[in-house]
Amino acid sequence: MNAPEIIAVYQSVVPPLNADFVHAAWQQAEQLPMHLNWRGEPAPAELHTTTRVFWTNEHLWFGFECSYTELDIDEQFDLKQERYGLWERDVCEAFIRSPLEPNERS
């Protein structure tokens, strides 16, 4: 299965670091709706996410708009210990590949 791709566009103006996507940099970024789970199966509507990405001279910016309204919190989590299994919680991941890397289409 081919994973969806999103191309990061360049932005010269850096938006404020918050969860508000009204800034022009976010508005000009391509939006990629993600409606599949990690197995490639349709995800429940409450897990649908929209991804936006752009880059500036210094950073690569990712924005995730998620439908869910409640986080899966581990009350037993000890902040002094390494956190394994974080991917089983409410997370968004981005896998970055250079166009110069070999891939299944090369």
C-alpha positions as CSV (number, residue, x, y, z in Angstrom):
1,M,0.0,0.0,0.0
2,N,1.4,3.4,-0.9
3,A,1.2,5.9,1.9
4,P,-0.2,9.3,1.0
5,E,2.4,12.0,0.3
6,I,2.2,15.7,1.0
7,I,4.7,18.2,-0.4
8,A,5.9,20.9,2.0
9,V,5.7,24.4,0.5
10,Y,8.1,27.2,1.5
11,Q,6.9,30.1,3.6
12,S,8.9,33.2,4.3
13,V,6.8,34.3,7.3
14,V,6.7,32.2,10.5
15,P,3.3,31.9,12.1
16,P,2.8,32.0,15.9
17,L,3.5,28.7,17.6
18,N,0.0,27.8,18.6
19,A,-2.9,25.6,17.4
20,D,-4.6,28.3,15.3
21,F,-4.4,27.6,11.6
22,V,-5.8,30.9,10.4
23,H,-2.3,32.4,9.8
24,A,-1.5,32.8,6.0
25,A,1.3,30.3,6.2
26,W,-1.0,27.5,7.3
27,Q,-3.7,28.6,4.9
28,Q,-1.3,28.3,2.0
29,A,-0.1,24.9,3.0
30,E,-1.5,21.8,1.2
31,Q,-4.0,19.9,3.3
32,L,-4.0,16.1,3.4
33,P,-7.1,14.5,4.9
34,M,-6.2,11.2,6.6
35,H,-9.1,8.9,7.0
36,L,-7.3,5.5,7.4
37,N,-5.8,3.9,10.4
38,W,-2.2,2.6,10.6
39,R,-3.4,-0.7,8.9
40,G,-4.8,1.2,5.9
41,E,-8.4,0.5,7.0
42,P,-11.0,3.2,7.2
43,A,-10.8,4.9,10.5
44,P,-13.8,5.9,12.6
45,A,-15.0,9.5,11.9
46,E,-13.8,10.6,15.3
47,L,-10.2,9.8,14.4
48,H,-10.1,11.6,11.1
49,T,-7.2,14.0,10.9
50,T,-6.1,16.7,8.4
51,T,-2.3,17.3,8.0
52,R,-0.6,20.5,6.9
53,V,3.1,21.0,6.4
54,F,5.4,23.8,5.2
55,W,9.0,24.8,5.7
56,T,10.8,28.0,6.6
57,N,14.5,28.9,6.5
58,E,15.0,27.3,9.9
59,H,12.2,24.7,10.5
60,L,9.8,22.1,9.1
61,W,6.3,22.8,10.4
62,F,3.6,20.1,10.8
63,G,0.0,20.9,11.8
64,F,-2.5,18.2,12.7
65,E,-6.2,18.9,13.0
66,C,-7.8,16.0,14.8
67,S,-11.5,15.4,15.3
68,Y,-11.3,13.8,18.7
69,T,-12.2,15.9,21.7
70,E,-10.7,13.8,24.5
71,L,-7.2,12.5,25.0
72,D,-6.2,9.0,26.1
73,I,-4.3,9.8,29.3
74,D,-2.2,7.3,31.2
75,E,-2.7,8.3,34.9
76,Q,0.2,5.9,35.9
77,F,2.8,7.6,33.6
78,D,6.0,8.5,35.4
79,L,7.6,11.6,33.9
80,K,11.0,10.4,35.1
81,Q,11.0,7.2,33.0
82,E,11.3,6.6,29.2
83,R,7.9,6.3,27.6
84,Y,7.6,3.1,25.5
85,G,4.4,2.4,23.6
86,L,3.6,6.1,23.1
87,W,2.2,5.2,19.6
88,E,-0.6,3.4,21.3
89,R,-1.9,6.7,22.6
90,D,-3.2,9.8,20.9
91,V,-0.3,10.7,18.6
92,C,0.3,11.9,15.0
93,E,3.5,10.8,13.3
94,A,5.2,12.1,10.2
95,F,7.7,10.0,8.2
96,I,10.0,12.1,6.2
97,R,11.8,10.9,3.0
98,S,14.0,12.9,0.7
99,P,13.1,12.7,-3.0
100,L,16.7,11.5,-3.5
101,E,16.2,8.4,-1.3
102,P,15.5,5.1,-3.1
103,N,11.9,3.9,-2.8
104,E,9.5,1.4,-4.3
105,R,8.9,3.8,-7.3
106,S,12.6,4.1,-8.2
